[in-house]
Amino acid sequence: MKEPIVFEEKGYPIIKVYKDYFEIKAIDYWEFRTFNYSEVKSIEIIDSRKKWYFQLYQILFFNARIFAKDEPVLLRITRKNDGFRDYSAKNEHNSNFNSILKELKKRISN
């Protein structure tokens, strides 16, 4: 069996990519969860800072403007049965993280 492609950096979930499935370990959880490519409908990054209600919150409250840059993004994995899992990640640009997500999306679409 080939070695998995592994992404592991501080502030991000650990992702292991195998031939037929992938595993993710959340920052605050001790166990990996397994997802078969055939069961996954989509993978997306959700940035709550871009939602309308967060924009309103920033306008109304000064503290929101100070701490908004520290707000994490969510990596959402949606299964074909419409169940989903959210994983917290840093809201900084990371080319390795983006490339592993691109690889996962490519394998899901096939």
Beta strands, then each sheet from edge to edge (+ up, - down):
strand 1: 5-7
strand 2: 14-17
strand 3: 21-25
strand 4: 33-36
strand 5: 40-46
strand 6: 73-79
strand 7: 84-89
sheet 1: 1+ 2- 3+ 4-
sheet 2: 5+ 6- 7+
end
